[in-house]
Amino acid sequence: MSMRLHAMLAGLSLILAGMCASATAGEAVEKKPGEDIRAEGTRAEEHAATTDGAPELTAKASQAIDRALKHLLSRQQKDGSFVRLGRKGEGSYHVAVTSLTLMAFMANGHFPGFGPHGEQLDRAKKFLLDHAKSRQDGYLGTTMYEHGLATLALSELWGMTRDRQDDDDIQKALEAAVEVILRSQNPDGGGWRYQPVAQNMQDTSVTVMVFVSLASARQAGIMVPTSTIKRVERYLEGAWNPETGGFSYAPLGSKRQVTHACSGGGAYAAQLAGLRGTEIVNATIRYLKKVDVTKGGGHYYYANYYAIQAMVQAGDKEYADWYPKIRDALIAKQRKDGSWGDGHETPMAIITLATPHRYIPIYQR
């Protein structure tokens, strides 16, 4: 039994014995490198513990999450994967959507091999591992977007399996995936682009997604050089626009290129890189607070997936002001079938709504 799994089951025992009080929203959880502190209980127990400590997770939000998870399960493929559906019903981006879907379930306390969805999540985990084993170069998916999401899912899965061999396989795949990220970072600019090539081209969207996965792996115990993080800091400083307080899609961009999505992601990445409390982050938080979260627009779910995490890192006040707004906006936008879209939208919306749970270490403050 792995250290992470042992910690999770030990936490469950405490909860069932009535000896473990729920953490308040925004409360930090002390964690050693390579060790996650998680607990899995029944749905009723989890809901009771969460609403006691985080009343902003309303009954409507819990119902919306449950409907969305049920919808995702209905779309699982025979090979265990989840896909983005196209206009003709054809699936694509299996690695990215499967990784996000696993994260959505884990964000709500559901892990492979445990609970009512254990078998389905085991199949999804097996798909991801089989894909990793088929890639000798360590590159997962077809773009660095997919690679970043797969790396993140593997990092948060590591140590959370029943099978020791699976745990070992996850570690190997994670180490190889991190190596791909390290060798494909732009040596001068510090960012990443669509493919794993250390070239001059880079953008904020890919850089954020890749770096969040790298931060998760580092948090789990994988070696990440300080020089890599310093280069990311340099990239973010170049992509930040002091006139608007937001982040642009590319370094040294104009005011027209500053977006909600890049600003949410840029702030969160900057916080994880060690720039928490700097004017870059503080100004971006002020920029984000001017955004109307009820409005759609391009990359709506991607943007708010990052923005809520930036608010968590910014502190209890910022989080308490932001979460109810995006919570209610997402509930209003949910489709009748429980989804928010046919690809990344639904799992990202679930993760955003589930923020009060704090099950996923990278989403903790």
C-alpha positions as CSV (number, residue, x, y, z in Angstrom):
1,M,0.0,0.0,0.0
2,S,1.4,3.4,-1.0
3,M,2.1,6.2,1.4
4,R,-0.6,8.4,-0.3
5,L,-3.2,5.7,-0.2
6,H,-2.4,4.9,3.4
7,A,-2.8,8.5,4.3
8,M,-6.2,8.6,2.5
9,L,-7.5,5.5,4.2
10,A,-6.2,6.7,7.6
11,G,-8.1,9.9,7.1
12,L,-11.3,8.0,6.3
13,S,-11.0,6.0,9.5
14,L,-10.8,9.2,11.5
15,I,-13.8,10.7,9.8
16,L,-15.9,7.5,10.4
17,A,-14.8,7.6,14.1
18,G,-16.0,11.2,14.4
19,M,-12.5,12.3,15.3
20,C,-11.6,14.5,12.3
21,A,-13.1,18.0,12.0
22,S,-13.5,19.5,8.6
23,A,-11.1,22.1,7.4
24,T,-12.4,25.6,6.8
25,A,-12.4,27.0,3.3
26,G,-9.0,28.3,2.3
27,E,-7.3,26.6,5.2
28,A,-3.8,25.4,4.3
29,V,-3.1,21.6,4.7
30,E,0.5,20.9,5.7
31,K,2.0,18.4,3.3
32,K,5.5,16.8,3.0
33,P,7.0,16.4,-0.5
34,G,5.6,13.3,-2.2
35,E,2.8,12.9,0.4
36,D,-0.8,14.0,-0.1
37,I,-3.3,14.2,2.7
38,R,-6.7,13.1,1.4
39,A,-9.8,11.3,2.8
40,E,-12.5,9.4,1.0
41,G,-15.9,8.9,2.6
42,T,-19.4,8.2,1.4
43,R,-21.2,10.9,-0.6
44,A,-23.3,11.8,2.4
45,E,-20.4,12.0,4.7
46,E,-18.3,14.0,2.3
47,H,-21.2,16.5,1.7
48,A,-21.8,17.0,5.4
49,A,-18.1,17.5,6.2
50,T,-17.7,19.9,3.3
51,T,-20.8,22.1,3.9
52,D,-19.9,22.4,7.6
53,G,-16.5,23.8,6.7
54,A,-17.4,25.5,3.4
55,P,-21.0,26.6,3.3
56,E,-20.5,28.2,-0.1
57,L,-20.9,24.7,-1.6
58,T,-24.7,24.9,-1.8
59,A,-27.1,22.0,-2.3
60,K,-27.7,23.3,-5.9
61,A,-23.9,23.2,-6.5
62,S,-23.7,19.6,-5.2
63,Q,-26.6,18.6,-7.4
64,A,-25.0,20.2,-10.4
65,I,-21.8,18.4,-9.8
66,D,-23.6,15.0,-9.4
67,R,-25.5,15.5,-12.6
68,A,-22.4,16.5,-14.5
69,L,-20.4,13.5,-13.2
70,K,-23.2,11.2,-14.2
71,H,-23.2,12.7,-17.7
72,L,-19.5,12.1,-18.0
73,L,-19.8,8.5,-17.0
74,S,-22.4,8.0,-19.7
75,R,-19.9,9.1,-22.3
76,Q,-17.0,6.7,-21.4
77,Q,-15.6,4.8,-24.3
78,K,-15.0,1.0,-24.4
79,D,-11.3,1.5,-24.0
80,G,-11.9,3.5,-20.8
81,S,-11.2,6.9,-22.3
82,F,-13.3,10.0,-22.5
83,V,-13.4,12.2,-25.7
84,R,-14.4,15.5,-27.0
85,L,-17.3,15.0,-29.4
86,G,-17.3,16.7,-32.8
87,R,-20.2,17.8,-34.9
88,K,-20.6,14.3,-36.3
89,G,-20.4,12.6,-32.9
90,E,-16.8,11.6,-33.5
91,G,-14.3,11.7,-30.6
92,S,-10.9,13.4,-30.3
93,Y,-8.3,14.5,-27.8
94,H,-8.8,11.3,-25.8
95,V,-5.8,11.9,-23.6
96,A,-6.7,15.5,-22.6
97,V,-10.4,14.8,-21.9
98,T,-9.7,11.6,-20.0
99,S,-7.1,13.4,-17.9
100,L,-9.5,16.3,-17.1
101,T,-12.3,13.8,-16.4
102,L,-10.2,11.9,-13.9
103,M,-9.3,15.3,-12.3
104,A,-13.0,16.2,-12.1
105,F,-13.8,13.0,-10.2
106,M,-10.8,13.2,-7.9
107,A,-11.7,16.8,-7.1
108,N,-14.9,15.4,-5.6
109,G,-13.3,12.6,-3.6
110,H,-13.7,9.8,-6.2
111,F,-10.6,7.8,-7.0
112,P,-9.8,4.8,-9.2
113,G,-10.7,1.5,-7.4
114,F,-12.7,3.1,-4.6
115,G,-16.3,3.9,-4.1
116,P,-19.3,3.8,-6.5
117,H,-17.3,4.9,-9.6
118,G,-14.1,3.0,-8.8
119,E,-14.4,0.5,-11.7
120,Q,-15.0,3.3,-14.3
121,L,-12.2,5.4,-13.0
122,D,-9.9,2.4,-13.0
123,R,-10.6,1.9,-16.7
124,A,-9.8,5.6,-17.4
125,K,-6.6,5.2,-15.4
126,K,-5.6,2.1,-17.4
127,F,-6.2,4.0,-20.6
128,L,-3.9,6.7,-19.6
129,L,-1.2,4.3,-18.4
130,D,-1.5,2.2,-21.6
131,H,-1.1,5.3,-23.6
132,A,2.0,6.3,-21.6
133,K,3.5,2.9,-22.0
134,S,3.0,3.1,-25.8
135,R,5.1,6.3,-26.0
136,Q,8.8,5.6,-25.6
137,D,9.6,9.3,-25.8
138,G,7.4,10.2,-22.8
139,Y,5.3,12.6,-24.9
140,L,1.6,12.2,-24.0
141,G,-1.2,13.1,-26.5
142,T,-0.8,15.2,-29.6
143,T,0.0,18.7,-28.2
144,M,1.6,20.2,-25.2
145,Y,-1.9,21.1,-24.0
146,E,-2.7,17.4,-23.8
147,H,0.7,16.6,-22.4
148,G,0.3,19.1,-19.6
149,L,-3.1,17.8,-18.6
150,A,-1.9,14.2,-18.7
151,T,1.1,15.1,-16.6
152,L,-1.2,16.8,-14.1
153,A,-3.5,13.8,-13.9
154,L,-0.6,11.4,-13.4
155,S,0.9,13.5,-10.7
156,E,-2.4,13.7,-8.7
157,L,-3.0,9.9,-9.3
158,W,0.4,8.9,-8.1
159,G,0.1,7.1,-4.8
160,M,-3.7,6.9,-5.0
161,T,-4.1,3.4,-6.5
162,R,-4.8,0.0,-4.9
163,D,-2.2,-1.7,-7.1
164,R,1.5,-1.2,-6.3
165,Q,2.5,-2.0,-9.9
166,D,0.1,0.7,-11.1
167,D,1.7,3.1,-8.7
168,D,5.2,2.2,-10.1
169,D,3.9,2.6,-13.6
170,I,2.5,6.0,-12.8
171,Q,5.8,7.2,-11.4
172,K,7.7,6.1,-14.5
173,A,5.2,7.8,-16.8
174,L,5.3,10.9,-14.7
175,E,9.0,11.1,-14.6
176,A,9.2,10.7,-18.4
177,A,6.5,13.3,-18.9
178,V,8.3,15.8,-16.7
179,E,11.5,15.2,-18.7
180,V,9.7,16.1,-21.9
181,I,8.6,19.4,-20.3
182,L,12.0,20.2,-19.0
183,R,13.8,19.6,-22.3
184,S,11.2,21.5,-24.4
185,Q,11.2,24.7,-22.4
186,N,12.4,27.7,-24.4
187,P,15.9,28.3,-23.0
188,D,15.7,32.0,-23.4
189,G,12.1,33.0,-23.1
190,G,11.1,30.4,-20.5
191,G,7.8,29.3,-22.0
192,W,6.4,26.5,-24.1
193,R,4.5,26.2,-27.4
194,Y,2.3,23.5,-29.0
195,Q,4.9,20.9,-29.6
196,P,7.8,19.7,-27.4
197,V,10.5,21.6,-29.1
198,A,12.7,24.2,-27.4
199,Q,12.2,26.9,-30.0
200,N,11.7,30.7,-30.0
201,M,7.9,30.5,-30.2
202,Q,6.0,30.4,-26.9
203,D,2.6,31.5,-25.6
204,T,1.0,32.1,-22.2
205,S,-1.9,29.6,-22.7
206,V,0.4,26.6,-23.3
207,T,3.0,27.8,-20.8
208,V,0.4,28.0,-18.0
209,M,-1.0,24.6,-18.6
210,V,2.4,23.0,-18.8
211,F,3.8,24.8,-15.7
212,V,0.8,23.9,-13.5
213,S,1.5,20.3,-14.2
214,L,5.2,20.8,-13.5
215,A,4.3,22.4,-10.2
216,S,2.1,19.5,-9.3
217,A,4.8,17.0,-10.1
218,R,7.3,19.0,-8.0
219,Q,4.8,19.1,-5.1
220,A,4.5,15.3,-5.4
221,G,8.2,14.8,-5.1
222,I,9.6,14.9,-8.7
223,M,12.8,16.9,-9.1
224,V,12.3,20.1,-11.0
225,P,15.3,22.4,-11.3
226,T,15.1,25.9,-9.7
227,S,16.5,27.3,-13.0
228,T,13.4,26.0,-14.8
229,I,11.1,27.9,-12.5
230,K,13.2,31.0,-12.7
231,R,12.8,30.9,-16.5
232,V,9.0,30.6,-16.1
233,E,9.1,33.7,-13.8
234,R,11.0,35.6,-16.6
235,Y,8.4,34.5,-19.2
236,L,5.5,35.6,-17.0
237,E,7.1,39.0,-16.3
238,G,7.4,39.5,-20.0
239,A,3.8,38.5,-20.7
240,W,2.3,40.7,-18.0
241,N,1.0,44.1,-19.1
242,P,1.4,46.8,-16.4
243,E,-1.0,49.1,-18.2
244,T,-4.0,46.8,-17.8
245,G,-2.7,44.6,-15.0
246,G,-3.5,41.5,-17.1
247,F,-1.5,38.9,-19.0
248,S,-1.3,38.8,-22.8
249,Y,-1.3,35.7,-25.0
250,A,2.4,36.3,-25.9
251,P,5.3,38.1,-24.3
252,L,5.6,41.8,-24.9
253,G,2.1,41.8,-26.2
254,S,-0.2,44.8,-26.7
255,K,-3.2,45.8,-24.6
256,R,-5.4,44.1,-27.2
257,Q,-3.9,40.7,-26.5
258,V,-4.7,40.8,-22.7
259,T,-7.4,38.3,-22.0
260,H,-9.4,36.9,-19.1
261,A,-8.1,33.4,-19.8
262,C,-4.4,34.4,-20.0
263,S,-4.8,36.6,-16.9
264,G,-6.4,33.9,-14.8
265,G,-3.8,31.3,-15.9
266,G,-1.0,33.8,-15.6
267,A,-1.8,34.8,-12.1
268,Y,-2.2,31.2,-10.9
269,A,1.1,30.2,-12.6
270,A,2.9,33.2,-11.1
271,Q,1.6,32.3,-7.6
272,L,2.8,28.7,-8.0
273,A,6.2,30.0,-9.3
274,G,6.8,32.0,-6.1
275,L,5.5,35.4,-7.2
276,R,2.6,35.4,-4.7
277,G,2.2,38.9,-3.2
278,T,4.1,40.7,-5.9
279,E,2.5,43.6,-7.9
280,I,2.3,41.4,-11.0
281,V,-0.1,39.0,-9.1
282,N,-1.9,41.7,-7.1
283,A,-2.6,43.8,-10.2
284,T,-3.8,40.8,-12.1
285,I,-6.2,39.9,-9.3
286,R,-7.6,43.4,-9.5
287,Y,-7.9,43.0,-13.3
288,L,-9.8,39.7,-12.9
289,K,-12.2,41.2,-10.3
290,K,-13.5,43.6,-13.0
291,V,-14.6,40.6,-15.1
292,D,-18.3,39.8,-15.3
293,V,-18.2,36.0,-14.7
294,T,-21.8,35.6,-16.0
295,K,-20.7,36.4,-19.6
296,G,-19.5,33.8,-21.9
297,G,-17.0,34.6,-24.7
298,G,-14.0,32.7,-25.8
299,H,-12.4,30.1,-23.5
300,Y,-15.0,30.8,-20.8
301,Y,-14.5,27.5,-18.9
302,Y,-10.8,27.5,-19.3
303,A,-10.6,31.0,-18.0
304,N,-12.6,30.4,-14.9
305,Y,-10.9,27.1,-14.2
306,Y,-7.7,29.1,-13.7
307,A,-9.3,32.3,-12.2
308,I,-10.9,30.5,-9.2
309,Q,-7.5,28.9,-8.4
310,A,-5.8,32.3,-8.6
311,M,-8.4,33.6,-6.1
312,V,-7.8,30.6,-3.8
313,Q,-4.1,31.4,-3.8
314,A,-4.8,35.1,-3.3
315,G,-6.4,34.6,0.1
316,D,-9.7,33.9,1.9
317,K,-11.3,37.3,1.1
318,E,-10.6,37.2,-2.6
319,Y,-11.8,33.6,-2.8
320,A,-14.9,34.2,-0.7
321,D,-15.9,37.1,-3.0
322,W,-15.2,35.2,-6.3
323,Y,-16.5,31.7,-5.7
324,P,-20.2,32.4,-5.2
325,K,-20.3,34.4,-8.4
326,I,-18.8,31.7,-10.6
327,R,-20.7,29.0,-8.7
328,D,-24.0,30.6,-9.5
329,A,-23.0,31.5,-13.1
330,L,-22.0,27.9,-13.8
331,I,-25.2,26.4,-12.3
332,A,-27.2,28.8,-14.5
333,K,-25.3,27.7,-17.6
334,Q,-25.6,23.9,-17.1
335,R,-27.4,22.0,-19.8
336,K,-30.4,19.8,-19.2
337,D,-28.2,16.7,-19.8
338,G,-25.9,17.8,-17.0
339,S,-23.1,19.0,-19.2
340,W,-21.6,22.4,-20.1
341,G,-20.1,21.3,-23.4
342,D,-18.8,18.4,-25.4
343,G,-15.1,18.5,-24.4
344,H,-13.1,20.3,-21.7
345,E,-16.0,22.5,-20.6
346,T,-17.8,19.9,-18.4
347,P,-14.8,18.6,-16.4
348,M,-13.4,22.1,-16.0
349,A,-16.8,23.4,-14.7
350,I,-16.9,20.5,-12.3
351,I,-13.5,21.3,-10.9
352,T,-14.4,24.9,-10.6
353,L,-17.6,24.1,-8.7
354,A,-15.8,21.6,-6.5
355,T,-13.1,24.1,-5.3
356,P,-14.4,24.1,-1.7
357,H,-13.5,20.3,-1.3
358,R,-9.8,20.9,-1.5
359,Y,-9.1,17.2,-2.3
360,I,-6.5,18.0,-5.0
361,P,-3.1,19.2,-3.6
362,I,-2.3,21.5,-6.5
363,Y,-5.6,23.3,-5.9
364,Q,-4.9,23.8,-2.2
365,R,-3.5,27.0,-0.9
